[in-house]
């Protein structure tokens, strides 16, 4: 459970902004979207390899 301490007189919009930021950092929504469909381990591995190649190309282009 996410707890956001609110100081007296603090704006409610600021507290909501803090809550949204903490909620995003937990990654709950991202995990729920991933769990909607089953992906085979071989496909996960393939996607990880594609991402690694992409990052490597970016790093080489940067140098």
Secondary structure, DSSP 8 states (H G I E B T S, - for coil): -------TT--HHHHHHHHHHHHHHHTHHHHHHHHTS---HHHHHHHHHHHHHHHHHHHHHH-
